[in-house]
């Protein structure tokens, strides 16, 4: 005997919009990733590669953490702002502390 169960569909009609919004937010937050810990050696290597890319106008790939997720961008480094700990790549501003990995292409 097969039961025709509609799952959560049957309950959403009696839920308040605030409850539905809270559930959607909870499910969205479950997919959030944590910022990984970067050791000093990796930070030093990233800094050397960034300096080399800036001096020699080399294309690089940067893996960084933003919006609770890991992101990858490829391009040419435009500027590094040491004072504010920011770098600019393809008109995108990236916090230096959020950089996970730098690769020369």
Phi and psi in radians as a Rosetta constraint file:
Dihedral C 1 N 2 CA 2 C 2 CIRCULARHARMONIC -1.714 0.35
Dihedral N 2 CA 2 C 2 N 3 CIRCULARHARMONIC 2.303 0.35
Dihedral C 2 N 3 CA 3 C 3 CIRCULARHARMONIC -1.706 0.35
Dihedral N 3 CA 3 C 3 N 4 CIRCULARHARMONIC 2.257 0.35
Dihedral C 3 N 4 CA 4 C 4 CIRCULARHARMONIC -1.612 0.35
Dihedral N 4 CA 4 C 4 N 5 CIRCULARHARMONIC 1.527 0.35
Dihedral C 4 N 5 CA 5 C 5 CIRCULARHARMONIC -1.803 0.35
Dihedral N 5 CA 5 C 5 N 6 CIRCULARHARMONIC 2.242 0.35
Dihedral C 5 N 6 CA 6 C 6 CIRCULARHARMONIC -1.569 0.35
Dihedral N 6 CA 6 C 6 N 7 CIRCULARHARMONIC 0.144 0.35
Dihedral C 6 N 7 CA 7 C 7 CIRCULARHARMONIC 1.122 0.35
Dihedral N 7 CA 7 C 7 N 8 CIRCULARHARMONIC -2.339 0.35
Dihedral C 7 N 8 CA 8 C 8 CIRCULARHARMONIC -1.309 0.35
Dihedral N 8 CA 8 C 8 N 9 CIRCULARHARMONIC -0.230 0.35
Dihedral C 8 N 9 CA 9 C 9 CIRCULARHARMONIC -1.017 0.35
Dihedral N 9 CA 9 C 9 N 10 CIRCULARHARMONIC -0.665 0.35
Dihedral C 9 N 10 CA 10 C 10 CIRCULARHARMONIC -1.250 0.35
Dihedral N 10 CA 10 C 10 N 11 CIRCULARHARMONIC -0.356 0.35
Dihedral C 10 N 11 CA 11 C 11 CIRCULARHARMONIC -1.635 0.35
Dihedral N 11 CA 11 C 11 N 12 CIRCULARHARMONIC -0.408 0.35
Dihedral C 11 N 12 CA 12 C 12 CIRCULARHARMONIC -1.178 0.35
Dihedral N 12 CA 12 C 12 N 13 CIRCULARHARMONIC -0.421 0.35
Dihedral C 12 N 13 CA 13 C 13 CIRCULARHARMONIC -1.215 0.35
Dihedral N 13 CA 13 C 13 N 14 CIRCULARHARMONIC -0.416 0.35
Dihedral C 13 N 14 CA 14 C 14 CIRCULARHARMONIC -1.797 0.35
Dihedral N 14 CA 14 C 14 N 15 CIRCULARHARMONIC 0.057 0.35
Dihedral C 14 N 15 CA 15 C 15 CIRCULARHARMONIC -1.583 0.35
Dihedral N 15 CA 15 C 15 N 16 CIRCULARHARMONIC 2.571 0.35
Dihedral C 15 N 16 CA 16 C 16 CIRCULARHARMONIC -1.286 0.35
Dihedral N 16 CA 16 C 16 N 17 CIRCULARHARMONIC 2.638 0.35
Dihedral C 16 N 17 CA 17 C 17 CIRCULARHARMONIC -1.007 0.35
Dihedral N 17 CA 17 C 17 N 18 CIRCULARHARMONIC -0.562 0.35
Dihedral C 17 N 18 CA 18 C 18 CIRCULARHARMONIC -1.142 0.35
Dihedral N 18 CA 18 C 18 N 19 CIRCULARHARMONIC -0.638 0.35
Dihedral C 18 N 19 CA 19 C 19 CIRCULARHARMONIC -1.214 0.35
Dihedral N 19 CA 19 C 19 N 20 CIRCULARHARMONIC -0.721 0.35
Dihedral C 19 N 20 CA 20 C 20 CIRCULARHARMONIC -1.092 0.35
Dihedral N 20 CA 20 C 20 N 21 CIRCULARHARMONIC -0.748 0.35
Dihedral C 20 N 21 CA 21 C 21 CIRCULARHARMONIC -1.100 0.35
Dihedral N 21 CA 21 C 21 N 22 CIRCULARHARMONIC -0.725 0.35
Dihedral C 21 N 22 CA 22 C 22 CIRCULARHARMONIC -1.144 0.35
Dihedral N 22 CA 22 C 22 N 23 CIRCULARHARMONIC -0.698 0.35
Dihedral C 22 N 23 CA 23 C 23 CIRCULARHARMONIC -1.140 0.35
Dihedral N 23 CA 23 C 23 N 24 CIRCULARHARMONIC -0.750 0.35
Dihedral C 23 N 24 CA 24 C 24 CIRCULARHARMONIC -1.084 0.35
Dihedral N 24 CA 24 C 24 N 25 CIRCULARHARMONIC -0.701 0.35
Dihedral C 24 N 25 CA 25 C 25 CIRCULARHARMONIC -1.149 0.35
Dihedral N 25 CA 25 C 25 N 26 CIRCULARHARMONIC -0.696 0.35
Dihedral C 25 N 26 CA 26 C 26 CIRCULARHARMONIC -1.111 0.35
Dihedral N 26 CA 26 C 26 N 27 CIRCULARHARMONIC -0.763 0.35
Dihedral C 26 N 27 CA 27 C 27 CIRCULARHARMONIC -1.150 0.35
Dihedral N 27 CA 27 C 27 N 28 CIRCULARHARMONIC -0.629 0.35
Dihedral C 27 N 28 CA 28 C 28 CIRCULARHARMONIC -1.175 0.35
Dihedral N 28 CA 28 C 28 N 29 CIRCULARHARMONIC -0.700 0.35
Dihedral C 28 N 29 CA 29 C 29 CIRCULARHARMONIC -1.230 0.35
Dihedral N 29 CA 29 C 29 N 30 CIRCULARHARMONIC -0.373 0.35
Dihedral C 29 N 30 CA 30 C 30 CIRCULARHARMONIC -1.182 0.35
Dihedral N 30 CA 30 C 30 N 31 CIRCULARHARMONIC -0.433 0.35
Dihedral C 30 N 31 CA 31 C 31 CIRCULARHARMONIC -1.511 0.35
Dihedral N 31 CA 31 C 31 N 32 CIRCULARHARMONIC -0.048 0.35
Dihedral C 31 N 32 CA 32 C 32 CIRCULARHARMONIC -1.175 0.35
Dihedral N 32 CA 32 C 32 N 33 CIRCULARHARMONIC 2.440 0.35
Dihedral C 32 N 33 CA 33 C 33 CIRCULARHARMONIC -1.801 0.35
Dihedral N 33 CA 33 C 33 N 34 CIRCULARHARMONIC 2.767 0.35
Dihedral C 33 N 34 CA 34 C 34 CIRCULARHARMONIC -1.666 0.35
Dihedral N 34 CA 34 C 34 N 35 CIRCULARHARMONIC 2.633 0.35
Dihedral C 34 N 35 CA 35 C 35 CIRCULARHARMONIC -1.184 0.35
Dihedral N 35 CA 35 C 35 N 36 CIRCULARHARMONIC 2.146 0.35
Dihedral C 35 N 36 CA 36 C 36 CIRCULARHARMONIC -1.276 0.35
Dihedral N 36 CA 36 C 36 N 37 CIRCULARHARMONIC 2.677 0.35
Dihedral C 36 N 37 CA 37 C 37 CIRCULARHARMONIC -1.397 0.35
Dihedral N 37 CA 37 C 37 N 38 CIRCULARHARMONIC 2.206 0.35
Dihedral C 37 N 38 CA 38 C 38 CIRCULARHARMONIC -1.844 0.35
Dihedral N 38 CA 38 C 38 N 39 CIRCULARHARMONIC 2.211 0.35
Dihedral C 38 N 39 CA 39 C 39 CIRCULARHARMONIC -1.378 0.35
Dihedral N 39 CA 39 C 39 N 40 CIRCULARHARMONIC 2.888 0.35
Dihedral C 39 N 40 CA 40 C 40 CIRCULARHARMONIC -1.080 0.35
Dihedral N 40 CA 40 C 40 N 41 CIRCULARHARMONIC -0.630 0.35
Dihedral C 40 N 41 CA 41 C 41 CIRCULARHARMONIC -1.137 0.35
Dihedral N 41 CA 41 C 41 N 42 CIRCULARHARMONIC -0.732 0.35
Dihedral C 41 N 42 CA 42 C 42 CIRCULARHARMONIC -1.158 0.35
Dihedral N 42 CA 42 C 42 N 43 CIRCULARHARMONIC -0.678 0.35
Dihedral C 42 N 43 CA 43 C 43 CIRCULARHARMONIC -1.097 0.35
Dihedral N 43 CA 43 C 43 N 44 CIRCULARHARMONIC -0.759 0.35
Dihedral C 43 N 44 CA 44 C 44 CIRCULARHARMONIC -1.113 0.35
Dihedral N 44 CA 44 C 44 N 45 CIRCULARHARMONIC -0.738 0.35
Dihedral C 44 N 45 CA 45 C 45 CIRCULARHARMONIC -1.129 0.35
Dihedral N 45 CA 45 C 45 N 46 CIRCULARHARMONIC -0.742 0.35
Dihedral C 45 N 46 CA 46 C 46 CIRCULARHARMONIC -1.046 0.35
Dihedral N 46 CA 46 C 46 N 47 CIRCULARHARMONIC -0.755 0.35
Dihedral C 46 N 47 CA 47 C 47 CIRCULARHARMONIC -1.102 0.35
Dihedral N 47 CA 47 C 47 N 48 CIRCULARHARMONIC -0.718 0.35
Dihedral C 47 N 48 CA 48 C 48 CIRCULARHARMONIC -1.114 0.35
Dihedral N 48 CA 48 C 48 N 49 CIRCULARHARMONIC -0.749 0.35
Dihedral C 48 N 49 CA 49 C 49 CIRCULARHARMONIC -1.166 0.35
Dihedral N 49 CA 49 C 49 N 50 CIRCULARHARMONIC -0.664 0.35
Dihedral C 49 N 50 CA 50 C 50 CIRCULARHARMONIC -1.136 0.35
Dihedral N 50 CA 50 C 50 N 51 CIRCULARHARMONIC -0.734 0.35
Dihedral C 50 N 51 CA 51 C 51 CIRCULARHARMONIC -1.115 0.35
Dihedral N 51 CA 51 C 51 N 52 CIRCULARHARMONIC -0.760 0.35
Dihedral C 51 N 52 CA 52 C 52 CIRCULARHARMONIC -1.106 0.35
Dihedral N 52 CA 52 C 52 N 53 CIRCULARHARMONIC -0.728 0.35
Dihedral C 52 N 53 CA 53 C 53 CIRCULARHARMONIC -1.155 0.35
Dihedral N 53 CA 53 C 53 N 54 CIRCULARHARMONIC -0.649 0.35
Dihedral C 53 N 54 CA 54 C 54 CIRCULARHARMONIC -1.243 0.35
Dihedral N 54 CA 54 C 54 N 55 CIRCULARHARMONIC -0.743 0.35
Dihedral C 54 N 55 CA 55 C 55 CIRCULARHARMONIC -1.218 0.35
Dihedral N 55 CA 55 C 55 N 56 CIRCULARHARMONIC -0.667 0.35
Dihedral C 55 N 56 CA 56 C 56 CIRCULARHARMONIC -1.834 0.35
Dihedral N 56 CA 56 C 56 N 57 CIRCULARHARMONIC 0.125 0.35
Dihedral C 56 N 57 CA 57 C 57 CIRCULARHARMONIC 0.901 0.35
Dihedral N 57 CA 57 C 57 N 58 CIRCULARHARMONIC 0.964 0.35
Dihedral C 57 N 58 CA 58 C 58 CIRCULARHARMONIC -1.733 0.35
Dihedral N 58 CA 58 C 58 N 59 CIRCULARHARMONIC 2.621 0.35
Dihedral C 58 N 59 CA 59 C 59 CIRCULARHARMONIC -1.382 0.35
Dihedral N 59 CA 59 C 59 N 60 CIRCULARHARMONIC 2.392 0.35
Dihedral C 59 N 60 CA 60 C 60 CIRCULARHARMONIC -2.290 0.35
Dihedral N 60 CA 60 C 60 N 61 CIRCULARHARMONIC 2.814 0.35
Dihedral C 60 N 61 CA 61 C 61 CIRCULARHARMONIC -2.098 0.35
Dihedral N 61 CA 61 C 61 N 62 CIRCULARHARMONIC 2.195 0.35
Dihedral C 61 N 62 CA 62 C 62 CIRCULARHARMONIC -2.023 0.35
Dihedral N 62 CA 62 C 62 N 63 CIRCULARHARMONIC 2.221 0.35
Dihedral C 62 N 63 CA 63 C 63 CIRCULARHARMONIC -1.770 0.35
Dihedral N 63 CA 63 C 63 N 64 CIRCULARHARMONIC 2.155 0.35
Dihedral C 63 N 64 CA 64 C 64 CIRCULARHARMONIC -2.430 0.35
Dihedral N 64 CA 64 C 64 N 65 CIRCULARHARMONIC 2.959 0.35
Dihedral C 64 N 65 CA 65 C 65 CIRCULARHARMONIC -1.913 0.35
Dihedral N 65 CA 65 C 65 N 66 CIRCULARHARMONIC 2.159 0.35
Dihedral C 65 N 66 CA 66 C 66 CIRCULARHARMONIC -2.707 0.35
Dihedral N 66 CA 66 C 66 N 67 CIRCULARHARMONIC 2.530 0.35
Dihedral C 66 N 67 CA 67 C 67 CIRCULARHARMONIC 0.938 0.35
Dihedral N 67 CA 67 C 67 N 68 CIRCULARHARMONIC 0.768 0.35
Dihedral C 67 N 68 CA 68 C 68 CIRCULARHARMONIC 1.058 0.35
Dihedral N 68 CA 68 C 68 N 69 CIRCULARHARMONIC 0.556 0.35
Dihedral C 68 N 69 CA 69 C 69 CIRCULARHARMONIC -2.713 0.35
Dihedral N 69 CA 69 C 69 N 70 CIRCULARHARMONIC 2.810 0.35
Dihedral C 69 N 70 CA 70 C 70 CIRCULARHARMONIC -1.537 0.35
Dihedral N 70 CA 70 C 70 N 71 CIRCULARHARMONIC 2.349 0.35
Dihedral C 70 N 71 CA 71 C 71 CIRCULARHARMONIC -2.247 0.35
Dihedral N 71 CA 71 C 71 N 72 CIRCULARHARMONIC 2.678 0.35
Dihedral C 71 N 72 CA 72 C 72 CIRCULARHARMONIC -2.209 0.35
Dihedral N 72 CA 72 C 72 N 73 CIRCULARHARMONIC 2.367 0.35
Dihedral C 72 N 73 CA 73 C 73 CIRCULARHARMONIC -2.356 0.35
Dihedral N 73 CA 73 C 73 N 74 CIRCULARHARMONIC 2.472 0.35
Dihedral C 73 N 74 CA 74 C 74 CIRCULARHARMONIC -2.105 0.35
Dihedral N 74 CA 74 C 74 N 75 CIRCULARHARMONIC 2.381 0.35
Dihedral C 74 N 75 CA 75 C 75 CIRCULARHARMONIC 2.952 0.35
Dihedral N 75 CA 75 C 75 N 76 CIRCULARHARMONIC -2.876 0.35
Dihedral C 75 N 76 CA 76 C 76 CIRCULARHARMONIC -1.862 0.35
Dihedral N 76 CA 76 C 76 N 77 CIRCULARHARMONIC 2.354 0.35
Dihedral C 76 N 77 CA 77 C 77 CIRCULARHARMONIC -1.259 0.35
Dihedral N 77 CA 77 C 77 N 78 CIRCULARHARMONIC 2.199 0.35
Dihedral C 77 N 78 CA 78 C 78 CIRCULARHARMONIC -1.619 0.35
Dihedral N 78 CA 78 C 78 N 79 CIRCULARHARMONIC -0.764 0.35
Dihedral C 78 N 79 CA 79 C 79 CIRCULARHARMONIC -2.851 0.35
Dihedral N 79 CA 79 C 79 N 80 CIRCULARHARMONIC 2.551 0.35
Dihedral C 79 N 80 CA 80 C 80 CIRCULARHARMONIC -2.107 0.35
Dihedral N 80 CA 80 C 80 N 81 CIRCULARHARMONIC 2.159 0.35
Dihedral C 80 N 81 CA 81 C 81 CIRCULARHARMONIC -1.802 0.35
Dihedral N 81 CA 81 C 81 N 82 CIRCULARHARMONIC 1.674 0.35
Dihedral C 81 N 82 CA 82 C 82 CIRCULARHARMONIC -1.153 0.35
Dihedral N 82 CA 82 C 82 N 83 CIRCULARHARMONIC -0.645 0.35
Dihedral C 82 N 83 CA 83 C 83 CIRCULARHARMONIC -1.072 0.35
Dihedral N 83 CA 83 C 83 N 84 CIRCULARHARMONIC -0.779 0.35
Dihedral C 83 N 84 CA 84 C 84 CIRCULARHARMONIC -1.702 0.35
Dihedral N 84 CA 84 C 84 N 85 CIRCULARHARMONIC 0.079 0.35
Dihedral C 84 N 85 CA 85 C 85 CIRCULARHARMONIC 0.965 0.35
Dihedral N 85 CA 85 C 85 N 86 CIRCULARHARMONIC 0.917 0.35
Dihedral C 85 N 86 CA 86 C 86 CIRCULARHARMONIC -2.331 0.35
Dihedral N 86 CA 86 C 86 N 87 CIRCULARHARMONIC 2.648 0.35
Dihedral C 86 N 87 CA 87 C 87 CIRCULARHARMONIC -2.298 0.35
Dihedral N 87 CA 87 C 87 N 88 CIRCULARHARMONIC 2.719 0.35
Dihedral C 87 N 88 CA 88 C 88 CIRCULARHARMONIC -2.107 0.35
Dihedral N 88 CA 88 C 88 N 89 CIRCULARHARMONIC 2.131 0.35
Dihedral C 88 N 89 CA 89 C 89 CIRCULARHARMONIC -2.391 0.35
Dihedral N 89 CA 89 C 89 N 90 CIRCULARHARMONIC 2.062 0.35
Dihedral C 89 N 90 CA 90 C 90 CIRCULARHARMONIC 0.963 0.35
Dihedral N 90 CA 90 C 90 N 91 CIRCULARHARMONIC 0.745 0.35
Dihedral C 90 N 91 CA 91 C 91 CIRCULARHARMONIC 1.114 0.35
Dihedral N 91 CA 91 C 91 N 92 CIRCULARHARMONIC 0.342 0.35
Dihedral C 91 N 92 CA 92 C 92 CIRCULARHARMONIC -1.983 0.35
Dihedral N 92 CA 92 C 92 N 93 CIRCULARHARMONIC 2.335 0.35
Dihedral C 92 N 93 CA 93 C 93 CIRCULARHARMONIC -1.692 0.35
Dihedral N 93 CA 93 C 93 N 94 CIRCULARHARMONIC 2.194 0.35
Dihedral C 93 N 94 CA 94 C 94 CIRCULARHARMONIC -2.157 0.35
Dihedral N 94 CA 94 C 94 N 95 CIRCULARHARMONIC 2.334 0.35
Dihedral C 94 N 95 CA 95 C 95 CIRCULARHARMONIC -1.246 0.35
Dihedral N 95 CA 95 C 95 N 96 CIRCULARHARMONIC 2.252 0.35
Dihedral C 95 N 96 CA 96 C 96 CIRCULARHARMONIC -1.061 0.35
Dihedral N 96 CA 96 C 96 N 97 CIRCULARHARMONIC -0.523 0.35
Dihedral C 96 N 97 CA 97 C 97 CIRCULARHARMONIC -1.307 0.35
Dihedral N 97 CA 97 C 97 N 98 CIRCULARHARMONIC -0.251 0.35
Dihedral C 97 N 98 CA 98 C 98 CIRCULARHARMONIC -1.682 0.35
Dihedral N 98 CA 98 C 98 N 99 CIRCULARHARMONIC 0.009 0.35
Dihedral C 98 N 99 CA 99 C 99 CIRCULARHARMONIC -1.330 0.35
Dihedral N 99 CA 99 C 99 N 100 CIRCULARHARMONIC 2.255 0.35
Dihedral C 99 N 100 CA 100 C 100 CIRCULARHARMONIC -1.706 0.35
Dihedral N 100 CA 100 C 100 N 101 CIRCULARHARMONIC -0.820 0.35
Dihedral C 100 N 101 CA 101 C 101 CIRCULARHARMONIC -2.635 0.35
Dihedral N 101 CA 101 C 101 N 102 CIRCULARHARMONIC 2.464 0.35
Dihedral C 101 N 102 CA 102 C 102 CIRCULARHARMONIC -2.130 0.35
Dihedral N 102 CA 102 C 102 N 103 CIRCULARHARMONIC 2.352 0.35
Dihedral C 102 N 103 CA 103 C 103 CIRCULARHARMONIC -2.327 0.35
Dihedral N 103 CA 103 C 103 N 104 CIRCULARHARMONIC 2.301 0.35
Dihedral C 103 N 104 CA 104 C 104 CIRCULARHARMONIC -1.418 0.35
Dihedral N 104 CA 104 C 104 N 105 CIRCULARHARMONIC 2.420 0.35
